[in-house]
Amino acid sequence: MLVEAEGPVVDDNDAAAVARVRGVFEDVVAGGFRADMVKGASDEEIDAWAAAQGVRMVPAAVREILRIMGKQGGAWLPGTTFGVRMVDAEVREHAGWCVDEADERGIPHGMRDPADMLVVTEGGSYVYLVVDGSDLDEPDPPMWVLYESGKVTRSSDSVTTWFAKVGEHVLEARHMLADRRARGHPDPQREATHRW
């Protein structure tokens, strides 16, 4: 059965992945995060982002995260290169070098199709969070972390598992800010990301 979501028509598995991503985001907003601190991307922008990386499709869970915060991630991913304006063909090329390094050094990595991977984030120009090209047709695929040293590890069983962990960090940061605020050490700039 096909259901209509924002953007392209998706099947039940895609709709379930979209609902899980939305649920994570809504839980973090219910915990005090200000939803207006992020800005989503359109499906056209997401498709152009994927095309710039040379990939054939975007998994439903990744697409939904980008619909929520693909233009501005706010406190969700501070210090991380993320979104349709930031992760581009050059970032994708650099991520590919990590897999090349693993192959050249004989480091087994378990990715089945790294040549067609989708890069979701970059950290410090040396670590990349990706979806294996062989998993792009899954609605909520596993995530992999690539390091410039050639280390490649499967980081989470699904995009939504990763997203939920990031959401937990957002709420942990809010609790830390609340503790500091209660002790007389407010941080107005960081506190602006949350409702008080």
N, C-alpha and C positions, 0 to 999 in steps of 0.2 A: 504494500500500500504506500502511495506517495502522499506526503503532506507538504503544505506550503509553509516555508519559513521566510524570514526576511531574506530576499535574494533568490538564488536558484532553488528549484524544486528539489527536495531531498527525500530519501527513503526513511523508513522508521529508525534504522540504526543511526543515520545522520541526525535525525531529530532528537534521538536520545542523547547523543553526544553534545548537541547544541544545548539541550536542557541541563545537562550536567555542568557545562561551562557557566551557563546563566545562573544555576543554583549556587555555584562557588562564589561568583561575583556578588550575588544578592546577599549571601551569608556575610561576606566581608563588609558590604554596605550596611547591613543590619548591625554589625559590630562597631560601626562608627566611621567607616571610611566614607569620604564624600565622593559620590559617583561623578559629580561635575568636574573632578580633578583629572579625569581621563577623557580622551576623545577618540571615537571610533573611525575606522576607515570604511569606505564604500566597497561593494563587491567589485566594482570596476578597478578601484585602486589596489585591491587585494590581488585581482587577476593580473594586473600589470606588474606588481611586486613578484609574483610567482614566475611570470614570463621573463622578467629580468634575470631570474636565477636559472632559467632554462628548464623549469619543471612543468610537468603535464597537468597537475592538479594540486589543490590544497585540501587536506583533510578537514572534515566538518568542524572538529574541535578547534583546530588552529584558526580556521576562517572565523569562527565565532569570537575567539579571543581578539582577533584583529578588528572585528566589527565593534567590539566594546572599546578597545584601547589601541588600535593600530596606528593612530597618528600621535597619540600622547599617552604614555604609560604611567606617568606620575610616579607615585611612591611604590608602585608594584614592582618595578625593575630599575631601581636607581643605580646609576653607574653602568648600566648595561645597554649595549646597542640593540635596539628592538624597534620593530614597526616598519610600515610600508615606506617610510621616508629614509630609514637608516640602514636596514639590511638590504644590500644591493648586490650586483654582480661581482663587485670587488670583494666584498665580505664572503660571498659564496666561493670565490676562487681561493681565498685564504683558508677557508674551512677545508677545501679539497686538498690543500697541501698537507694538512694534518693526517689525512688518510694515506696520502702518498708517502709520508714519513713512516707511518706504521708499516706499510707494505715494503718499503725499502729496507727497514730494519728487521723485517720478519716478525713483526708483532701481530699476533692474531687479534682480530677485532670483532668478528661475528656479523658485521654489516653485510647484507646481501647485494645491495645496489647503491654504494656510496656515490657513484658517478651521477646519479639522478636525485641525490638527497635535497631536502628543503632545509635551509638554514633559518632558524627561528630567532636566535639571539647570538650575540657575540659579546664576550667579556674581555676587555683589556687587550684585544688583538691577539689572544693566544688560546682562548677557550671558546668553543662553539656548541650550541644546543641545536640538534638537528633531528629531522625525521628521515629515516632510511628511505631511499627511492622505492624500494620494494614494498613499502608500507603506505605509500601515498593514497592508495585507494581505500584504506581503512578509515572509518570515521574518527576513531580515537586511538591512534597508533602509539607504539612505544617511542620514547625519546632517547637520544644518544648524546653523550658529551664527547667532543673531540678536543684534544690538547695538541698544541704545536709540537710537543715532544714525541708525538706518535701514539700516545695513550688514547684508547678509544673504549668507552664503557657505556653500557646501557644504563641510563640514569633513572628511568621510571617506566612502569608498565604501560602508561598511557599519558596523553597530553593532559587530560583532566587531573590525573594524579599529580603531575608536575605543577599545574596551575593551582591546585588546592594547597600544595606546599608553599608556593609563593604567597598565596592569600593568607596562610597562617603566619608567615613572616610579617606581612603588613599589619595584622592584628597584634602580633607580639611587639612590633615597633610602637603601636598606639599605646599599649600597656606600659611600655618603658617611658614613653613621653608623659603619660599620666602620673607615673611614679615621680619623675623628675619635677613635674609641675607641682605635685603635692608637697614636695620638699623645698619649694621656692626657687626652682631652677627651670623656668619655662623655656621653650624653644619655639617662639611664635612662627617661624618660617616652616618648620616641620609639622607643627601642630595644625597649621592651616589645611593640611591634607585630610583632617578628620573633623567630625562633629564633636562638640563638647557640651 
